[in-house]
Amino acid sequence: MDKNYEISLLLDFYGDMLTEKQQSMLNDYYNNDLSLSEIAENEGITRQGVRDAIQRAQAQLVEMEEKLRLVQKFKDMRRDLEEIYNCAKDIDAFNDRYGYSREINDRAKKIIAIVRKLFE
């Protein structure tokens, strides 16, 4: 998966455990697409200082994920919800094709609606 996306996810899950400066620099670099030089100018430090701070913050995020696995659990849950959604769509289509049951149709539609809501 794309490194920027991975760091953004880690920042979403664990960002509050970083200092405000670390959060700000990571957010500027990965989410706002600012260069190291632009961040350095905004923060009043050297480009190398920004690079070092970002690398340390990234290492902290990765370490938190290795210990807590929240992002991995989130990805697993999302994958499983997609599977539930696809199965409910298949059941609904099969029910329409081979023997309509209102109860099956209603329950399949309910599952589909719940999964869609969870993805929002």
C-alpha positions in Angstrom: 0.0 0.0 0.0 1.1 3.6 -0.6 3.4 4.9 2.1 1.6 8.2 2.3 -1.7 6.5 2.8 -0.1 4.2 5.5 1.3 7.1 7.4 -1.9 9.0 7.2 -3.8 6.1 8.6 -1.3 5.7 11.4 -1.6 9.4 12.1 -5.4 9.1 12.2 -5.2 6.3 14.7 -2.2 7.3 16.9 -1.7 11.0 16.1 -3.0 12.1 19.5 -0.1 10.2 21.1 2.4 12.5 19.4 3.4 16.0 20.3 1.4 18.8 18.6 4.6 19.7 16.6 5.0 16.1 15.4 1.4 15.9 14.5 1.5 19.2 12.6 4.7 18.3 10.7 3.4 14.9 9.7 0.1 16.3 8.7 1.7 19.1 6.6 4.1 16.6 5.0 1.7 13.7 4.3 -1.8 15.2 4.1 -1.1 18.8 3.0 1.8 17.8 0.6 4.1 20.5 1.9 7.8 20.1 1.2 10.4 19.7 4.0 11.6 23.2 3.2 8.1 24.7 3.4 7.6 23.1 6.8 11.0 24.2 8.0 10.1 27.8 7.0 6.7 27.6 8.8 8.3 26.0 11.9 11.4 28.2 12.0 13.8 25.3 12.0 16.1 23.7 9.4 15.0 21.4 6.7 17.2 18.7 8.3 15.4 19.3 11.6 12.1 18.8 10.0 13.3 15.6 8.3 14.6 14.2 11.6 11.4 15.1 13.5 9.3 13.4 10.8 11.4 10.3 10.8 11.2 10.1 14.6 7.4 10.6 14.6 7.0 8.0 11.9 9.0 5.5 13.9 6.8 6.2 16.9 3.7 5.6 14.9 5.0 2.3 13.4 6.1 1.2 16.9 2.6 1.9 18.3 1.0 -0.1 15.4 3.3 -3.0 16.0 2.2 -3.1 19.6 -1.5 -2.3 19.3 -2.4 -3.4 15.8 -5.4 -1.1 15.5 -4.8 -0.2 11.9 -4.5 -3.9 10.9 -7.7 -4.7 12.9 -9.4 -1.8 11.1 -8.3 -3.1 7.7 -9.4 -6.6 8.5 -12.8 -5.4 9.7 -13.2 -3.4 6.5 -12.3 -6.4 4.3 -14.8 -8.6 6.3 -17.5 -6.0 5.9 -16.9 -5.9 2.2 -17.3 -9.7 2.1 -20.6 -9.4 4.1 -21.8 -6.8 1.8 -21.0 -8.9 -1.3 -22.7 -12.0 0.2 -25.8 -10.0 1.0 -25.9 -8.6 -2.5 -25.5 -12.2 -3.9 -28.3 -13.5 -1.6 -30.6 -10.6 -2.7 -29.9 -11.3 -6.4 -30.3 -15.1 -6.0 -33.6 -14.5 -4.1 -34.9 -12.3 -7.0 -33.8 -14.9 -9.6 -35.0 -18.2 -8.1 -37.8 -17.8 -5.7 -38.7 -14.6 -4.1 -39.0 -14.5 -0.4 -40.0 -11.2 1.1 -38.3 -12.1 4.4 -35.0 -12.9 2.8 -35.2 -9.8 0.6 -35.9 -7.6 3.6 -33.0 -9.0 5.6 -30.6 -8.9 2.7 -31.5 -5.2 2.1 -31.1 -4.5 5.8 -27.6 -6.0 5.9 -26.7 -4.0 2.8 -27.9 -0.8 4.4 -26.1 -1.5 7.6 -22.8 -2.1 5.9 -23.2 1.0 3.7 -23.7 3.0 6.9 -20.6 1.5 8.5 -18.5 2.5 5.4 -19.6 6.2 5.7 
